[in-house]
Amino acid sequence: MLYTTMRYLHTMIRVSDLDESLDFYCNKLGLVETRRRDSEGGRYTLVFLAAPEDRRRAENEASPLIELTYNWDPEQYTGGRNFGHLAFETDDIYELCQRLMDAGVTINRPPRDGRMAFIRSPDGISIELLQKGDALEPSEPWASMQNTGTW
């Protein structure tokens, strides 16, 4: 069976103290920061880290990363909420989501924008699916599909 290709992108972890987390992941564990993004509107900072041997590939987004997400407004993370999600890039998000739905997988956050969707593993791990390159044109049934459960 021919499937849409996917590439593993990152694992997201929410952190409560960015400086303390960077000290752990970079100074102690030895990972390196490859890029950072602050969002004034979203009130968060994203910091992407790679293993030293993956640094060059990671700077071109060709290597899996750890994404530290620091939300500027304090929040207590319970029930594993600090572990965010796994992320995969795909050539055709609509085809992949349709194949998953046909196989009985719930699309928790449909790709209404032609760019991003979320599903959950049988154990409740959140998985982000991202369209490779530019977003696809919004189309049905995705454009009007509502969220299901949490993602």
N, C-alpha and C positions, 0 to 999 in steps of 0.2 A: 504494500500500500504506500503510495506517495504522500508525504506530509509536507506541509509548509515548514520551511526551515526556521529554526529558532537558535538564538545565541544567548547564553547565560550572561547577565549584566552585573547584578549586584545583590547583596543581602543588606537590608536596611535595619538598623538598630537605633532606637530612640535613646538619647542620653540626657541625664538631668544636669550634668556639669560638663560642659564642652572642654574646658581646660583640663580637668581631671581625666576625662576620657582620652583626650589627645596625648596626655602624658603617658597613660597606660598603653594605648595602641601604638604610638610612635616611639616614645622614649624607652619604654620597657619591652614591648613586643617587637619593635623594629619596623613597623609598617611606615610607609611614606605617604604624605598628603599629595594627591595628584591634582585636585581642583576643589574649589569652594564656591558656594553660592549663598548669598544672603537675600532673603525675601522680606522687604519691609511690609508689603501688603499681607503676606501670609504669616509674618512674625516667626520666621524660623531661619536656621542656618543649616545647610547641607555641606558636609565635608566628606570627600571621597578618598579612600585610602587603598593602597595596593602593597603587596609584598615587594621588597626591594628588587627582586629579579623580574617582577612584572611591571615595574615602573614605566619603562619606555612604551610598552604595549598599552598600558593603562592610560597614558596621556593621550593616546589616539583612540580611546574607548574600545580597545581590542582585547582587554583582559578583564576578568571578573574583579569586582571591587567590593569593599565594605563601605556602605553609606551610613555615616553618623548623622542622625537628624536631631538637632537641638531646637526645641520649641522654646521661644523666648518667654512665654507665660508659663510659670511653674505648674507642673502636673505630676501627680503620684502615679506611677505605672504599676498596675496590679495585674495578676493573671496572665503574665507573659506579654503584656501590651508593649513592653519596651522592645521586644523583637517585632519588627515591622513586617517585612515581606521578602520573598525572593522575587527577582525580576528577570524576565526573558524578553528578548526582542524577536519579532517575527516579520516575515516578508508580507503576510496578509492577515491582519488581525481578524477580519470578518470570516475568512475561511477557517482559521484556527478556532474561533469561538463557535462557529457552526458545527465543526467536527466534535468539539468538546460537548456541546449541547446534545448532539445526536448520540453521544456515548453516555449520556445521563449526568453530565457535570452541570451544576448550577452556575450560571454566569452572574455572580453577585453584583458586579458593577459592569454593565454592558458598555461596549465601545461606542457610545453615542456620538463622541467627537471624532471617531475614526482614528483615534490615537492610543487610547488606554482602556484596559479592562482589568477586572480582578476576579479571580476564582479562589476556592479554598481546597486544600488537600483533604483526604478523608480524616486526617488528624487535626484539621482546623488551621493549618498553616496558610497564610494569605500569600497568593502568588499574583504578581502584577505582570500583565502582558502588554507590551508596547509595540506599536507599529514602527517598523524600521523606516527611517527617512521621514518624509512629510506625512502628515495625517492623511488618511483616505477621506474622500468626500463622504459626509454623513449619508447613511442610507438605512432603509427599513430592512428588517424589523428593529434594528439596533437603535436608530435615532429616537424612537418613542418608547423604548423598553425601560422599565423602571428598575431600580436597584432591588435586590432580593437579599434579605438578611444583612449581615455585616461583612465588611471586607477589610 
